[in-house]
Amino acid sequence: MPRAKRGFKRRRRHNKVLEKAKGFVLGRKNKFKRTAEAVDRAGIYAYRDRKAKKRDFRQLWIARLSAASSANGISYSRLVCALKKASIRLDRKVLSDIAIVDPSGFASIVEQVRTLAPAQ
């Protein structure tokens, strides 16, 4: 039986990996073994950081809301509790955007829920 070296399929598989390594430097873009390792590692980082990005943005929105609510005389936790009691279903992203773009609008939201905030 003749020896199969996988010529066409191997080239196609290699080219797929090499295509993903565009922009890598030195041997990481043109030596298949090093490229495959680099592409695998890059995929792991990309997967991990897609999850981390969600956490990072939530942290940012909470920090912005905390600062904006403190400027309006209410703590962040009391604001969120009051918003839930008032059935105002704005998420943290939208609230933080309102706080930045339209501070007076954010102040009116705070005033609207201030009576529902837990006592200090």
Summary of the structure (lengths in Angstrom):
residues: 120
radius of gyration: 26.0
end to end distance: 84.4
largest distance: 85.0
contacts: 283
relative contact order: 0.09
helix: 76%
strand: 0%
